[in-house]
Amino acid sequence: METLAERLRFAMNRAGLDDRSLAREISAMLGHKVAWQTVQSVRTGRSKSSKYILQLAKACHVDPDWLASGQIYADRHPPQVQEPQQTYGDTDIQRQIATLDYDQRKIIRDLVDYFAKLNST
C-alpha cells in the first residue's frame, strides 16, 4: 500500500469503521469534535497527511508509523494490524459495535474475551 489513503481504507475496513464512526472515536479520544469529513478527506486521498495520525491508528488498531509512512521499524514489534481477538458472525452486531466509541468497544472486547475464557475452561 503506497499511500496514506490506501492504508487508512485498509485499516478502517479491518476495524469495521466508517468515516462517521472513526470520527466519533477520534473525537472521544481528543475531547472535541472531529468532523467525519476530515476522515473522509484522508481516506479518499484529498489530504496527504493528518494531524490525527496517532488517533486514527489507535482507533483502527494499527501502528501509527505504518499508517503514516507504510514503514515498520525493526525496533518495534512487526504486526501492522492487530487482529481482533474475537470475530462476530452477525453483521448487525458488528455494525452496532462500530457505532460505539473507542472505550465502549474496548469494554465489549474485554467482555467477549472474558466469556470466551470461561467457555474454554
Buried (B, 14 or more C-beta within 10 A) or exposed (E): BEEBBEBBBBBBEBBBBBBBBBBBBBBBBEEEEBEBEBBBBBBEEEBEEBEBBBBBBBBBBBBBBBBBEBEEEEEEEEEBBEEBEEEBEEEEEEEEBBEBBBEEBEEBBEEBEEEEEEEEE
